[in-house]
Amino acid sequence: MELARLAAASDLGAGTIESICESVELLCRAYPGTPGPVLRDRVRQRLRYVVELLGRRLSLAQHRELLVQAGWLAALLGCVHHDLGQVEDAEVARQAAQQMGREAGHDEIAAWAFEMAAWFALVDQRYEAVVDLAVAGQAITGTSNALVQLTLQEAKGHARLGDRRRAYEALARGAAILDRLPDPAHPEHHFVFDHPKWVFYAATVHAWLEDDDAAEEHAREIVDRHTRSDGSSTAPMRVANARVDLGLVHVRRGDLDAAVSEGVGAFEFERQSLSDLVARGGELSAALRARFPGEHRADEVHDRLAAARTTLQRADRRGAA
């Protein structure tokens, strides 16, 4: 009886856990459109509060639930740090999410930590590591949103390594897993996967494998789906990447003006993932200079890329400080 009493003893008021879960949900749904620095500060503030609560007297169920919410917050914080170019902070947050997932026995959070590691490796051009991390993450989670995204990261890794068969096999496997999941109520939530996100990944896989018709079809679907009538975007980071994919297609087709237009457009959004944008913009800039040597118009993309690299370097230094 005493053990049962102690297991249920808590200093938390009624509704505290529910309020925290709701706020974490809203922060994850704010990811696509909220300016990175604003979202980072909000997530940090909420995470500090959850960590403080973990130091109080809690029931066993409350303790586990707070660990779970801390894990989601740490994972979200790591993503935002990486978007802002603060790579060391991103890795620290990723490791914290992995630990929280492990301590709480929450396999999906731990799997998302592997997905983040695969994403970071992709940006760093460590393509064998992308595949290894994605496969390792798939091994620890069942049918889930994380499993779909890990499978698609595996597809990207194979595509960068030039393994067409394995890339398309992983792409199809991800689609099959996605078909077994219910349609998300809030597809803007960063840690859910829906069909448009699959199209987004597929566009880049096709672009890297130089299947230009398929790449164009998927990339245009992303741009059209996420562009409002006033020209603003509901998912600017997806649209930026899709425009880079379209730019690569236009380069290979010899259309300089269209390639430059798409490339410049990719840098125009306020909400950006700097690390991704510099990596993808670098691909397009290199392709333009190789295909159109001496063409001054190609410098427009290179100039935007140089400015983004400078911003990224400054962000990384601020993060380290």
C-alpha positions as CSV (number, residue, x, y, z in Angstrom):
1,M,0.0,0.0,0.0
2,E,2.9,2.4,0.8
3,L,4.6,1.6,-2.5
4,A,1.3,2.3,-4.3
5,R,0.9,5.6,-2.5
6,L,4.5,6.7,-3.3
7,A,4.1,5.6,-7.0
8,A,1.1,7.9,-7.3
9,A,2.4,10.8,-5.2
10,S,2.9,14.1,-7.1
11,D,3.5,17.8,-6.6
12,L,1.9,18.6,-10.0
13,G,-1.5,20.2,-10.2
14,A,-4.4,18.7,-12.2
15,G,-4.1,19.4,-15.9
16,T,-0.3,20.3,-15.9
17,I,0.7,17.3,-18.0
18,E,-2.2,17.8,-20.5
19,S,-1.2,21.5,-20.9
20,I,2.4,20.5,-21.6
21,C,1.3,17.9,-24.2
22,E,-0.8,20.5,-25.9
23,S,1.9,23.1,-26.0
24,V,4.4,20.6,-27.4
25,E,1.9,19.6,-30.1
26,L,1.4,23.3,-31.1
27,L,5.2,23.9,-31.2
28,C,5.7,20.9,-33.5
29,R,2.9,22.2,-35.8
30,A,4.5,25.7,-35.9
31,Y,7.7,24.4,-37.4
32,P,7.0,25.0,-41.1
33,G,6.2,28.7,-41.0
34,T,7.6,30.2,-37.8
35,P,10.9,32.1,-38.1
36,G,13.7,29.9,-36.8
37,P,15.0,32.1,-34.0
38,V,11.5,32.7,-32.7
39,L,10.6,28.9,-32.7
40,R,14.0,28.1,-31.1
41,D,13.5,30.4,-28.2
42,R,9.9,29.2,-27.6
43,V,11.1,25.5,-27.6
44,R,14.0,26.3,-25.3
45,Q,11.6,28.0,-22.9
46,R,9.2,25.1,-22.8
47,L,12.0,22.6,-22.5
48,R,13.4,24.4,-19.5
49,Y,10.0,24.3,-17.8
50,V,9.7,20.5,-18.5
51,V,13.2,19.9,-17.1
52,E,12.4,21.8,-14.0
53,L,9.2,19.7,-13.5
54,L,11.2,16.6,-13.8
55,G,13.0,17.6,-10.6
56,R,9.8,17.6,-8.6
57,R,8.0,14.8,-6.9
58,L,6.1,13.0,-9.6
59,S,4.1,9.8,-10.1
60,L,5.7,7.2,-12.2
61,A,3.3,7.8,-15.1
62,Q,3.9,11.6,-14.9
63,H,7.7,11.1,-14.9
64,R,7.5,9.0,-18.0
65,E,5.2,11.4,-19.8
66,L,7.4,14.3,-19.0
67,L,10.4,12.4,-20.4
68,V,8.4,11.8,-23.6
69,Q,7.5,15.4,-24.0
70,A,11.1,16.5,-23.2
71,G,12.2,14.1,-26.0
72,W,9.9,15.6,-28.5
73,L,11.0,19.1,-27.5
74,A,14.7,18.2,-27.8
75,A,14.2,16.6,-31.2
76,L,12.4,19.7,-32.4
77,L,15.0,22.0,-31.0
78,G,17.7,20.0,-32.7
79,C,15.9,20.4,-36.1
80,V,15.6,24.2,-35.6
81,H,19.2,24.6,-34.5
82,H,20.3,22.7,-37.7
83,D,18.0,24.9,-39.8
84,L,19.8,27.9,-38.3
85,G,23.2,26.5,-39.0
86,Q,24.0,25.9,-35.3
87,V,25.3,22.4,-36.0
88,E,26.9,21.7,-32.6
89,D,23.8,22.7,-30.7
90,A,21.7,20.6,-33.1
91,E,23.8,17.5,-32.3
92,V,23.6,18.1,-28.6
93,A,19.8,18.4,-28.8
94,R,19.6,15.3,-31.0
95,Q,21.6,13.3,-28.4
96,A,19.3,14.5,-25.6
97,A,16.3,13.4,-27.6
98,Q,17.8,10.0,-28.1
99,Q,18.5,9.7,-24.4
100,M,15.0,10.8,-23.4
101,G,13.5,8.3,-25.9
102,R,15.6,5.5,-24.5
103,E,14.9,6.4,-20.8
104,A,11.1,6.7,-21.5
105,G,11.1,3.5,-23.5
106,H,9.7,5.5,-26.5
107,D,11.0,3.8,-29.6
108,E,9.7,6.4,-32.0
109,I,11.5,9.3,-30.4
110,A,14.7,7.3,-30.4
111,A,14.1,6.5,-34.1
112,W,13.6,10.2,-34.9
113,A,17.0,10.8,-33.3
114,F,18.5,8.4,-35.8
115,E,16.6,10.1,-38.6
116,M,18.1,13.5,-37.5
117,A,21.6,11.9,-37.6
118,A,21.0,10.6,-41.1
119,W,19.8,14.1,-42.2
120,F,22.9,15.8,-40.7
121,A,25.1,13.2,-42.4
122,L,23.3,13.9,-45.8
123,V,24.1,17.6,-45.5
124,D,27.7,16.8,-44.6
125,Q,27.9,14.6,-47.7
126,R,28.6,11.4,-45.7
127,Y,26.3,9.3,-47.8
128,E,27.4,5.8,-46.6
129,A,26.6,7.0,-43.0
130,V,23.2,8.3,-44.2
131,V,22.2,4.7,-45.3
132,D,23.7,3.1,-42.2
133,L,22.0,5.5,-39.8
134,A,18.7,5.2,-41.6
135,V,18.8,1.4,-41.5
136,A,19.7,1.4,-37.8
137,G,16.8,3.7,-37.0
138,Q,14.4,1.5,-38.9
139,A,15.4,-1.5,-36.8
140,I,14.2,0.0,-33.5
141,T,10.7,1.2,-34.5
142,G,7.6,-0.4,-35.8
143,T,5.2,1.1,-38.4
144,S,5.3,4.8,-37.6
145,N,6.0,8.2,-39.1
146,A,9.6,7.9,-38.1
147,L,9.9,4.6,-40.1
148,V,8.6,6.3,-43.2
149,Q,11.0,9.2,-43.0
150,L,14.0,6.9,-42.2
151,T,13.2,4.8,-45.3
152,L,13.1,8.0,-47.4
153,Q,16.4,9.1,-46.0
154,E,17.8,5.7,-46.9
155,A,16.5,6.4,-50.5
156,K,18.3,9.7,-50.5
157,G,21.5,8.1,-49.4
158,H,21.4,5.4,-52.1
159,A,20.5,8.1,-54.7
160,R,23.6,10.1,-53.7
161,L,25.7,7.0,-54.0
162,G,24.3,6.4,-57.5
163,D,22.5,3.1,-56.5
164,R,19.4,3.5,-58.6
165,R,17.9,0.1,-57.7
166,R,18.2,0.5,-53.9
167,A,17.0,4.1,-54.0
168,Y,13.8,3.3,-55.8
169,E,13.3,0.2,-53.7
170,A,13.5,2.3,-50.6
171,L,11.2,4.9,-52.1
172,A,8.6,2.3,-52.8
173,R,9.0,0.7,-49.4
174,G,8.4,4.1,-47.8
175,A,5.2,4.6,-49.8
176,A,4.0,1.2,-48.7
177,I,4.6,2.0,-45.1
178,L,2.9,5.3,-45.5
179,D,-0.2,3.6,-46.9
180,R,-0.6,1.7,-43.6
181,L,-0.7,4.9,-41.5
182,P,-3.8,6.9,-41.0
183,D,-4.1,10.3,-42.6
184,P,-2.7,12.9,-40.1
185,A,-5.1,15.4,-38.6
186,H,-2.3,18.0,-38.7
187,P,0.1,17.3,-41.6
188,E,2.0,20.5,-40.7
189,H,3.3,18.7,-37.6
190,H,7.0,18.2,-38.1
191,F,7.1,14.6,-36.8
192,V,4.3,13.3,-39.0
193,F,4.5,12.0,-42.5
194,D,1.9,12.5,-45.3
195,H,1.7,11.9,-49.0
196,P,3.0,15.4,-50.0
197,K,6.1,14.9,-47.9
198,W,6.7,11.6,-49.8
199,V,6.4,13.5,-53.1
200,F,8.9,16.1,-51.7
201,Y,11.4,13.3,-51.0
202,A,10.7,11.6,-54.3
203,A,11.4,14.8,-56.3
204,T,14.9,15.0,-54.9
205,V,15.6,11.3,-55.4
206,H,14.6,11.6,-59.0
207,A,16.6,14.8,-59.5
208,W,19.8,13.2,-58.1
209,L,19.3,10.1,-60.3
210,E,18.7,12.4,-63.3
211,D,15.2,11.1,-64.0
212,D,14.2,14.6,-65.1
213,D,10.6,14.1,-66.1
214,A,9.7,12.4,-62.8
215,A,11.7,15.0,-60.9
216,E,9.9,17.9,-62.6
217,E,6.5,16.3,-62.1
218,H,7.0,15.8,-58.3
219,A,8.8,19.2,-57.8
220,R,6.0,21.1,-59.5
221,E,3.4,19.3,-57.4
222,I,5.2,20.5,-54.3
223,V,5.4,24.1,-55.5
224,D,1.8,24.2,-56.6
225,R,0.5,22.5,-53.5
226,H,2.3,24.8,-51.1
227,T,2.0,28.2,-52.9
228,R,-0.8,30.5,-51.9
229,S,-2.6,32.8,-54.4
230,D,-0.6,35.7,-53.1
231,G,2.7,33.9,-53.8
232,S,3.5,33.1,-50.2
233,S,4.2,29.5,-49.1
234,T,2.7,27.2,-46.5
235,A,5.9,25.1,-46.5
236,P,8.7,27.4,-47.6
237,M,11.6,25.0,-47.0
238,R,9.9,22.3,-49.1
239,V,9.3,24.7,-51.9
240,A,12.9,26.0,-51.8
241,N,14.2,22.5,-52.2
242,A,11.7,21.7,-54.9
243,R,12.9,24.8,-56.8
244,V,16.5,23.6,-56.6
245,D,15.3,20.3,-58.0
246,L,13.6,22.1,-60.9
247,G,16.8,24.2,-61.4
248,L,18.9,21.0,-61.8
249,V,16.4,19.7,-64.4
250,H,16.6,23.0,-66.4
251,V,20.4,22.9,-66.3
252,R,20.5,19.4,-67.8
253,R,18.0,20.6,-70.5
254,G,20.1,23.6,-71.3
255,D,17.6,26.2,-70.2
256,L,19.8,28.8,-68.4
257,D,17.1,31.4,-67.7
258,A,14.7,28.9,-66.1
259,A,17.4,27.3,-64.0
260,V,18.6,30.7,-62.7
261,S,15.0,31.8,-62.0
262,E,14.3,28.6,-59.9
263,G,17.7,28.9,-58.2
264,V,17.2,32.5,-57.2
265,G,13.7,31.8,-56.1
266,A,14.9,29.1,-53.7
267,F,16.7,31.8,-51.6
268,E,13.8,34.2,-51.3
269,F,11.9,32.7,-48.4
270,E,12.2,34.1,-44.9
271,R,11.8,30.6,-43.2
272,Q,14.9,28.7,-44.3
273,S,16.9,25.7,-43.4
274,L,20.3,27.4,-43.9
275,S,22.3,24.2,-43.8
276,D,20.1,22.5,-46.4
277,L,19.8,25.6,-48.5
278,V,23.6,26.0,-48.7
279,A,24.1,22.4,-49.6
280,R,21.4,22.2,-52.2
281,G,22.2,25.7,-53.6
282,G,25.8,24.6,-53.9
283,E,24.7,21.7,-56.1
284,L,22.8,24.0,-58.4
285,S,25.5,26.6,-58.6
286,A,28.1,24.0,-59.5
287,A,25.9,22.5,-62.1
288,L,25.2,26.0,-63.7
289,R,28.9,26.9,-63.9
290,A,29.8,23.5,-65.4
291,R,27.0,23.6,-68.0
292,F,27.2,27.4,-68.8
293,P,30.9,28.4,-68.2
294,G,31.4,32.2,-68.5
295,E,27.6,33.0,-68.4
296,H,27.2,35.9,-66.0
297,R,23.5,35.1,-65.3
298,A,24.7,31.9,-63.5
299,D,26.5,34.2,-61.0
300,E,23.1,35.3,-59.7
301,V,22.7,31.9,-58.0
302,H,26.3,31.9,-56.9
303,D,25.9,35.3,-55.3
304,R,22.8,34.2,-53.4
305,L,24.7,31.1,-52.3
306,A,27.7,33.1,-51.1
307,A,25.4,35.4,-49.0
308,A,23.7,32.3,-47.5
309,R,27.1,30.7,-46.7
310,T,28.1,33.9,-44.9
311,T,24.9,33.9,-42.8
312,L,25.4,30.2,-42.1
313,Q,29.0,30.8,-40.8
314,R,27.8,33.6,-38.6
315,A,25.0,31.5,-37.2
316,D,27.4,28.6,-36.4
317,R,29.7,31.0,-34.6
318,R,26.8,32.4,-32.6
319,G,25.7,29.0,-31.7
320,A,29.1,27.9,-30.5
321,A,29.4,31.1,-28.5
